[in-house]
């Protein structure tokens, strides 16, 4: 019995389903010249592979975030749908929190930069400059604008800062307590450790940016004194600016306390105190 050889076109058509299946189930890295659509498809494919292997093949039907549902969430496909919803909602929630925190960090640091630029201009001011009066008037205007910007941030962020400090205190306390009570469960220990680090980092970003605003606004008086004011005609305006800089611009938590590194250390100390109380209660 003789076998008729196939030409290259028939051979390509024959193995096309095999090659397509290999591409679908393949997890090897893509070529360097791969298109954007191919890269996005591969990432989506890897996510689906992980979802199918980890979620559907899991023996314990546990959702990432605890919640109460009016249906039995341990049966398929309800568990898979709820798991995907949990992951998506958690991703959106985490992205929103990170975006708001980053936005607050940027706008507060922008206010600090306004005072920093003003300080550099003051230090380079000289009484021998014939246009020193005009330059000094411009610097006074810049100082007023920087103060108004900081006051506007204070009115917008103060309630948010209060909620951030109160919630972070509780999160740090309870997350630390959860870590000490589940040292044997490595999976949950890793989860709560990451959660604790995120809460501390977010609180530090608020405090660090607020502390920079306080330092830069307070240093305006020192920079004004370092200018070439001796024998100048703008010394009276400079004195008024120095007196105003004794009241620093700052972001407060609803007027209770200011956002600074000192407040950050106090929050950590308070959280540790609550943590020791919970630990002592548990031991008793």
C-alpha positions as CSV (number, residue, x, y, z in Angstrom):
1,X,0.0,0.0,0.0
2,X,1.6,3.3,-1.1
3,X,1.1,6.5,0.8
4,X,0.6,9.6,-1.2
5,X,2.8,12.4,0.0
6,X,1.0,15.7,0.9
7,X,2.2,19.0,-0.3
8,X,3.1,21.9,2.1
9,X,-0.2,23.6,1.8
10,X,-2.2,20.5,2.8
11,X,0.3,19.8,5.6
12,X,-0.1,23.3,7.0
13,X,-3.8,23.0,7.0
14,X,-3.6,19.6,8.7
15,X,-1.4,20.8,11.6
16,X,-3.1,24.1,12.0
17,X,-5.5,22.9,14.7
18,X,-2.6,21.4,16.6
19,X,-0.5,24.6,16.4
20,X,-3.5,26.7,17.5
21,X,-4.1,24.4,20.5
22,X,-0.4,24.6,21.4
23,X,-0.6,28.4,21.4
24,X,-3.6,28.4,23.6
25,X,-2.2,26.1,26.3
26,X,1.4,27.4,26.0
27,X,2.8,29.5,28.9
28,X,6.2,30.1,27.3
29,X,7.5,33.7,27.0
30,X,6.4,35.6,23.8
31,X,8.8,36.7,21.1
32,X,10.4,40.1,21.4
33,X,8.6,41.5,18.3
34,X,5.1,40.4,19.5
35,X,2.3,42.8,19.0
36,X,0.4,44.6,21.8
37,X,-2.7,42.5,21.2
38,X,-0.8,39.3,21.5
39,X,0.8,40.4,24.8
40,X,-2.6,41.4,26.2
41,X,-4.1,38.1,25.1
42,X,-1.3,36.1,26.7
43,X,-1.7,38.0,30.0
44,X,-5.5,37.4,29.9
45,X,-4.8,33.7,29.1
46,X,-2.4,33.3,32.0
47,X,-4.9,34.9,34.4
48,X,-7.6,32.5,33.1
49,X,-5.2,29.5,33.5
50,X,-4.5,30.6,37.1
51,X,-8.2,31.1,37.8
52,X,-9.1,27.6,36.5
53,X,-6.3,25.8,38.3
54,X,-6.4,27.6,41.6
55,X,-10.0,28.4,42.1
56,X,-11.9,25.5,40.4
57,X,-9.3,22.9,41.6
58,X,-9.3,24.2,45.2
59,X,-10.7,21.8,47.7
60,X,-11.7,24.6,50.2
61,X,-14.2,27.0,48.7
62,X,-13.0,30.2,50.5
63,X,-13.5,33.6,49.0
64,X,-10.7,36.2,49.2
65,X,-12.9,38.6,51.1
66,X,-15.4,37.6,53.7
67,X,-19.0,38.4,53.2
68,X,-22.6,37.1,53.6
69,X,-24.5,36.0,50.5
70,X,-28.1,34.9,50.2
71,X,-27.1,31.9,48.2
72,X,-24.8,28.9,48.6
73,X,-21.5,30.2,47.4
74,X,-19.6,26.9,47.7
75,X,-21.3,25.3,44.6
76,X,-20.2,25.8,41.1
77,X,-20.4,28.1,39.1
78,X,-21.7,30.4,41.8
79,X,-18.3,30.2,43.7
80,X,-16.3,31.0,40.6
81,X,-18.5,34.0,39.7
82,X,-18.3,35.3,43.3
83,X,-14.5,34.7,43.4
84,X,-14.0,36.7,40.2
85,X,-16.2,39.5,41.5
86,X,-14.2,39.6,44.8
87,X,-10.9,39.8,42.9
88,X,-12.2,42.5,40.6
89,X,-13.9,44.6,43.3
90,X,-10.8,44.3,45.5
91,X,-8.6,45.4,42.6
92,X,-10.7,48.4,41.9
93,X,-10.9,49.3,45.6
94,X,-7.2,49.0,46.1
95,X,-6.5,51.1,43.0
96,X,-8.9,53.8,44.2
97,X,-7.3,54.0,47.6
98,X,-3.8,54.0,46.1
99,X,-4.8,56.7,43.6
100,X,-6.3,59.0,46.3
101,X,-3.3,58.6,48.6
102,X,-0.9,59.3,45.7
103,X,-3.0,62.4,44.7
104,X,-2.8,63.8,48.2
105,X,0.9,63.1,48.3
106,X,1.4,65.0,45.1
107,X,-0.7,68.0,45.8
108,X,0.8,68.5,49.3
109,X,4.3,68.1,48.0
110,X,3.4,70.7,45.3
111,X,2.5,73.1,48.1
112,X,5.9,72.4,49.7
113,X,7.6,73.1,46.4
114,X,6.0,76.5,46.3
115,X,7.6,77.5,49.6
116,X,10.9,75.9,48.5
117,X,11.0,78.0,45.3
118,X,10.1,81.1,47.3
119,X,13.0,80.4,49.7
120,X,15.5,80.1,46.9
121,X,14.4,83.4,45.4
122,X,14.6,85.1,48.8
123,X,18.2,83.8,49.4
124,X,19.3,85.2,46.0
125,X,17.7,88.6,46.7
126,X,20.1,91.5,47.0
127,X,19.6,95.0,48.2
128,X,22.0,96.3,45.6
129,X,19.7,95.3,42.8
130,X,17.9,98.4,41.4
131,X,14.8,96.3,40.8
132,X,14.8,94.9,44.3
133,X,11.6,96.6,45.3
134,X,9.7,95.1,42.4
135,X,11.3,91.6,43.0
136,X,10.3,91.9,46.7
137,X,6.7,92.7,45.8
138,X,6.6,89.7,43.5
139,X,8.0,87.5,46.3
140,X,5.4,88.8,48.8
141,X,2.7,87.9,46.2
142,X,4.2,84.4,45.8
143,X,4.2,83.9,49.6
144,X,0.6,84.9,49.8
145,X,-0.4,82.5,47.0
146,X,1.5,79.6,48.6
147,X,-0.3,80.2,51.9
148,X,-3.7,80.4,50.2
149,X,-2.9,77.1,48.4
150,X,-2.0,75.4,51.6
151,X,-5.1,76.8,53.3
152,X,-7.3,75.4,50.4
153,X,-5.7,72.0,50.8
154,X,-6.4,72.1,54.5
155,X,-10.1,72.8,53.9
156,X,-10.3,69.9,51.4
157,X,-8.2,67.2,53.1
158,X,-8.7,67.7,56.8
159,X,-11.7,65.4,57.1
160,X,-10.1,62.8,54.9
161,X,-6.9,63.0,57.0
162,X,-8.9,62.5,60.2
163,X,-10.5,59.4,58.8
164,X,-7.2,58.1,57.6
165,X,-5.5,58.5,61.0
166,X,-8.4,56.9,62.9
167,X,-8.8,54.0,60.5
168,X,-5.1,53.4,60.2
169,X,-4.8,53.3,64.0
170,X,-7.4,50.5,64.2
171,X,-6.0,48.7,61.2
172,X,-2.5,48.6,62.5
173,X,-3.7,47.4,65.9
174,X,-6.0,44.6,64.7
175,X,-3.7,43.5,61.9
176,X,-0.9,43.2,64.4
177,X,-3.1,41.2,66.7
178,X,-4.2,38.9,63.9
179,X,-0.5,38.3,62.9
180,X,0.4,37.2,66.5
181,X,-2.6,34.9,66.7
182,X,-1.9,33.0,63.5
183,X,1.8,32.3,63.4
184,X,1.2,28.7,62.3
185,X,-0.9,29.6,59.3
186,X,1.7,30.9,56.8
187,X,-0.8,31.8,54.1
188,X,-2.9,34.1,56.4
189,X,0.2,35.4,58.1
190,X,1.5,36.6,54.7
191,X,-1.8,38.2,53.9
192,X,-2.1,40.1,57.1
193,X,1.6,41.1,57.0
194,X,1.1,42.7,53.6
195,X,-2.1,44.4,54.9
196,X,-0.2,45.8,57.9
197,X,2.6,47.1,55.8
198,X,0.2,48.8,53.4
199,X,-1.6,50.5,56.2
200,X,1.6,51.8,57.7
201,X,3.0,52.9,54.3
202,X,-0.2,54.8,53.5
203,X,-0.2,56.6,56.9
204,X,3.5,57.4,56.4
205,X,2.9,59.0,53.0
206,X,0.3,61.3,54.5
207,X,2.6,62.2,57.4
208,X,5.7,62.7,55.3
209,X,4.1,65.1,52.9
210,X,2.5,67.1,55.7
211,X,5.8,67.3,57.5
212,X,7.5,68.6,54.4
213,X,4.9,71.4,54.1
214,X,5.4,72.4,57.7
215,X,9.2,72.5,57.4
216,X,9.3,74.5,54.1
217,X,6.8,77.1,55.3
218,X,8.7,77.6,58.6
219,X,12.0,77.9,56.8
220,X,10.8,81.0,54.8
221,X,11.7,83.3,57.7
222,X,15.3,81.9,57.8
223,X,15.7,82.3,54.1
224,X,14.4,85.8,54.3
225,X,17.0,86.6,57.0
226,X,19.7,85.1,54.7
227,X,18.9,87.5,51.9
228,X,20.9,90.6,51.2
229,X,18.6,92.9,53.2
230,X,21.3,95.1,54.8
231,X,21.0,98.6,53.5
232,X,18.0,97.7,51.4
233,X,14.7,99.5,51.0
234,X,12.6,96.3,51.4
235,X,13.6,95.4,55.0
236,X,10.1,96.3,56.4
237,X,8.4,94.0,53.9
238,X,10.9,91.3,54.8
239,X,10.2,91.7,58.5
240,X,6.4,91.2,57.9
241,X,7.2,88.0,55.8
242,X,9.4,86.7,58.6
243,X,6.7,87.3,61.2
244,X,4.1,85.5,59.1
245,X,6.4,82.5,58.6
246,X,6.3,81.9,62.4
247,X,2.8,80.4,61.8
248,X,3.6,77.4,59.5
249,X,1.1,76.1,56.9
250,X,0.0,72.6,57.7
251,X,-2.6,70.0,57.0
252,X,-4.6,68.9,60.1
253,X,-6.9,66.0,60.9
254,X,-10.1,68.1,61.3
255,X,-8.2,70.6,63.5
256,X,-7.3,67.9,66.1
257,X,-3.7,67.4,65.3
258,X,-1.4,68.2,62.3
259,X,-0.1,65.7,59.8
260,X,3.6,65.3,60.6
261,X,6.2,62.7,61.4
262,X,5.6,63.4,65.1
263,X,1.9,62.5,64.7
264,X,2.9,59.4,62.7
265,X,5.0,58.2,65.6
266,X,2.2,59.0,68.0
267,X,-0.2,56.9,66.0
268,X,2.2,54.0,65.9
269,X,2.6,54.3,69.7
270,X,-1.2,54.4,70.2
271,X,-1.7,51.4,68.0
272,X,1.0,49.4,69.9
273,X,-0.7,50.3,73.2
274,X,-4.0,49.0,71.9
275,X,-2.3,45.9,70.6
276,X,-0.7,45.1,74.0
277,X,-4.2,45.5,75.6
278,X,-5.7,43.0,73.2
279,X,-2.8,40.6,73.7
280,X,-3.2,40.8,77.5
281,X,-6.9,40.3,77.2
282,X,-6.4,37.2,75.0
283,X,-3.9,35.7,77.4
284,X,-6.2,36.2,80.3
